[in-house]
Amino acid sequence: MSTKIRADHIGSFLRPADILEARHQGDDGSAHLHELEDRAILRVLAKQREIGLDVLSDGEFRRNGFMGDLTAAVEGFDFGEGIPRAWKAGGVAAASQPLRGIVTSKLKQKRELTEHEVPFLKKNANGPYKMTLPSATQFPAIAWKKGTSTDAYPTPSDLLKDITEIIKREMAALAAAGVPYIQIDAPRYSYYLDPKWREWLRAEMGGDPDKLLDEALAADNACFKAARKPGIELAIHLCRGNNRSKWYAEGGYDAIAEKMFTTLDVDRFLLEYEDERSGSFEPLRFVPKGKVVVLGLVSSKLPQMEDKAELIKRIEEASKFVPLENLALSPQCGFASVMEGNEMTEDQQWAKIKLVVDTARTVWH
């Protein structure tokens, strides 16, 4: 499937107003909300097919955020005030916002994470489709809190083990269901790129960042191994934060490129490359032969449109390090990693997606 998917995307799209209104009023699973989601997903699938995306998603419309499939299906999270993150927009510091969902007791899985999503998408996609999952490695950094979580999980590594088992089971279930493209979304790797977050890992996670990186790679690989079957595309998306057009980390892939690219057992790397925060293409020299790099050159954060000629130029630059036949194009992140979505209109979102498709058709005609 790799060579057939040139115009890719991360998975989430801006939620329609009626879904947002229902969820803001506290609706978290009624028959009414389900009907709204069904109609919206049919529309978003039709729009993706109309524009010509090579792989489709349900927009993550049934979730309250990109991690919502796990936190809704697993008991043990306290949805009070979480660990704060200092988000930024356009280089300007924004207010510190807490991330919800702190682990306060041993985790207990109530159901499969995506069992409410897969059947409808599989029935209605009418083409290649993807399912996304949060990386197990995300949760020790955002859901483990000193003093609050330690009775259940003495260390972040203890929590990672349980989360990894949950994601492994889900990956295996998706593969067994015949989902053709499974993507893990992994913002935590950005912590190893950014000096301030490396120091945070030392202070708050109590470990050597390099050893924590090894632990994270092993956890994600265990999940990919559970889903490895012929004909199934396995992918990882690396993110630097994506909350209402804001971000929290910066830095090129240089510090972890060799270890990360050569260790992760995936078919596709979806990488953020929309601005200077992402560094140069040089680290791509470590990508093993035959693996696909999806260049996230189109911003899903900013409404301003990129220039097609400039996108083509940047793809040519990246091809110095990865052969053109092993490259693809996408937005740099989802349009709605959190339910409220990034600060642009649906028309602007679809214009960005059309630009991705048109550029891909020009480059890989």
N, C-alpha and C positions, 0 to 999 in steps of 0.2 A: 504493500500500500504506500510505502514511503515516497516512491517516485511519482505517484499519482496525486499526492497532496502538495501542491505548490502554494495555493492560497489558503492559509490556515488561520486560526484564531484561538483565543485562550479559553473561551467557553461561556462567559457571562455577558449578558446584554442588559441594557437599561430596562427596569421593570415598568410595565404599564401603570398608569395612575390608579386604576381601580384595585390592583393587587397591593400597591403600597398603602392605599387608604385602608383596606381591609386589615392588613398586618399591623398598621399603626393603631388600629382600634382594638388590637388584641386577638384578632382571628389567627389561630395557628393550626388550622387543619379541618375546618368545617367543610361540609359538602358545598356550600356557597363558594368558599375560597378555591376548592378543588375545581369547580366549574370555571371560575375565572382563570385559573392557571391553565386548564386544558385549552380554552379558547386562545389564550395568549401564546401558548406554545405552538399551536397550529399556525398562528399568524407568523411567529418568528421563524418557524421552519420554512414556511412558504417564502418569506422574505429572503432567507439565506439561499434557497434554491433559485429564486429570481435573480439575485445578484451574481450567483455562480460560485459560491464558496465550495471548496472541494471536500469539506467535512462539516457536518452540522452538529448543533447542540440544542438543548431545550432552553438555553439561556440561563440555566440555574434558577428558573423562576419559582421552583418549589422550595427554595432555601431562603433563609434570612441572611445569608452571606456564604462565602465560599467554603467555610468550615461547618455550615449549618446542618449538613447531612449527618455529620458525626455527632455533634452536640445534641441534636434532636433525637438520636437513636440510642444514646448511651447515658445512663444515669451516673451521677457522681460529680457533676459540675454545679457550682453555685453561680447564678447569674446576677450577682450583685456587682459591686465595683471590682474591677480587675486591675491588671498591671498597666500603668500608664505608658504611653508611647508619645514622644514628641514628634508630631508630623510636620512636614514642610510642604510648601507649595511655591513653585517658581523660585526656590532658593530662600524664601522667607519663612521663618519659623512660625508655625501655627500653634494654636492652643494644644496643650497636652490632653490626650483623650484616653480614657481607660479602655482596655479590651475586655469584653465580657467573657465569663466562663472560667472560673478558677476551680480546680479539682479540690474537693474537700472530703471525699470518701473514695473507697475502692470502686473502680469503674465496673459497671454492669451493663452489658449490651442487651437492649430490649428487642431489636429487630435488625435486619440487614440495613445498612445505611441508605442504599439507593433503591430499595425494593419498591418504593412509591414513585420512582422516576423511570426506571428502565423499561417496563412493559409498554408504557405509552409512547416513549421515544422510539423504541424498536418497531412498534406498529406503524408509526406515522412519519418516520424520517424519510422514507422513500429514497434512500441514498446512504452513503457512508456517514456514520455518526460517532461522536465521542462522548464518553462519560468522564467527569473529573472528580478527583478526590483530594482532600487536603493531605499533605505529607504527614506521616507520623512524627517527623522531626520538628514540626511546627509547635507541637503542644508543650513539650518541656519548657520552652522559652516563654510561652504566653499563658499557660494554664497551671503551671507549678509555682507556688508562692511560699516563701519561707514562713514557717509558723502555721500557715493555713493548710498546706498540703502535706506536711511532713508526717502526720500520723498515718495517713494512708500510703504515702510514698516518701520514704525518708530522703531520697535524692531525685533530681530530675531524670537521671538514668533509669531509675526504677519505674517512673511513669512512662518513659519511652518504651520500655519492654511491653507493657500492657497495651499501649496505643498501637504499637507495631503489630501485635497479634490481631487486633481488631481490623487494621487496614489489610493485613495479609488475607484474612478470611474474606474481606470484601473484594479484594482483587481477584481471588480465586473464584468467587461467586460471579463476578462480572465476566471473567474469561469463560466459565462454564455456560453462561447465558449467551455467549457468542457476541458480546460487545466487541466491535472491530478495532476500537481505538480507545485506550485507557490512559488518562493523563493524571499525573500527580502534580499538584501545585505546591511549591516548596519555597516560601519566602525566607526560611531560616538560613539558607546558605548565604544570604546577604550579610549576615552577622559576621561571617568570617572574612568579608571583603573590606569592611569599614572599621578603621582603628577604634573608633569610639565604642562600637558594638563588641569588638573583641575584648575591650576592657570590661564592658558590662558582663560578658560571659564569665570572665575571671571572678568578678566581684559577686555577681548574683547567682550564677550557676555553679560556682565553686570548682571550676576545672580549667585545664589547659585547653585553649581553643582548638589547637591542632588535634588533640585527642578527642575532643567533642565532635570535630569534623569527621574523624574516622568512625566514631560511633553513629553519626548521622548517615554516612554513606552505607554502612553495614545495614542499618535499619531500612533504608529505602530499597536497597538491593534485595533484602529478604522479601519485601512486598512485591517487587517486580518478579522475582523468582516464582512466587505463588501464582502469577498470572501468565507466565511464559508458555505460550502455545503457538503452534504454527498459524500464521494468518492474522495474529493480533498485534497491533501496533502499540508499543509501550513508549510513553513520553514523559518528560519532566519539564515543568515550567519553573524557571528561576526568577524571582521577583524581588524588588527592593521596597515594597510597600505600595499599596494602592487603595487608599481610603478617601473617597470624595475628592479625587484629583490631587491627593497629597501623598507624600512618600516619607520614609524614615531613614533610609540607608543609601549610601553612595560608594562608588569605587568600582574599578575594573575587575575583571575575572582573574587577573594575573596571579594573585596570591594563592588561588586554589585550583587553577585551571588544569594543571597536569594531573593532579591526584583525582579531581572530580571527573574530568572527561574520560580518563582511562579506567576509572573504577565503576562508575554507574552503568548498570546493564540495561540500557535503554536503546531504542531505535531512533528517537528524536530528542533533541535538546531545543526547547523554546526559550530564547534568550532575549532579555531586554537590551535594546541598542538604540533607543530613540533620541538620546541626547548625551551630553558630555559626562553625565553621571556614570555611564556604563563603560567608559574607557574605550580602548582601541580594539580592533579585530585580531590583533596579534595572538592573544591567548588561544584563538581557535586553531592554531597550529597543533595543539595537543589532541584535537578531536580525532578518534580512531577512524581509519579508512572505512567507508561504507555507512557511517552513521550520518544522520541528517541534522543540520542546524537550521532552525527556523528563526530567521532574523526579525526581531520585533522592532521594526524601524518606524512604524506609524504609531503616534502617541494616542493612547486611549484616555489620557488625562486632559489634554488640551484640545479645545475645539478648532484651533487653527489648522488648516489643511496643509499637509506636506506637498512638496513638489515632486511629481512623478519622475522627472529627469534626475533629480537629486537622489531619489530612492534607487533608481537604476545604477547610478554612479556608485552608491554605497554598496550595493550588491556586488558590483564588479570589484570593489576594493576587498570585500570579504572573500571573494573567490580566489584571491591570492593565497589564502590559507586553507580554504575548504573548496574542493572542486564545485563548479557551478551546478553540476547534476546532483550534488548532495546538499544544496541549499533550498530554502523555501522562504516565504514571507508571511508576516502576520502583524497585527497590532502588538505593542510591547506588553500589554497586560489585558485583563478583562475590562469591560466597561462598567461592571457593577460587582466588584469583589465584596462590597457590603451592599445591603439591600437598596439603599437610597441611590447608589450609583455615582458615577463621576459627573462633573459639572459641565455637561453638554446636552444638547437636545438629541432626540432619536434621529432626526434628519441628519444631524452632524455625525452621529454614530454610523449610520448607513452609508453616508458619503465616504467615511474613512474605510469601511469594509469594501465598498466598491473600488476605491483606490487600490487597496491590497489586491483585489481580483484583477483589475485592469493591468496593474504593474506586473503581476505574476504572469498573465497571459502574454505580455510583451516580451518578458525575459525568457520564459520557458515555452515559447510558441511551438 
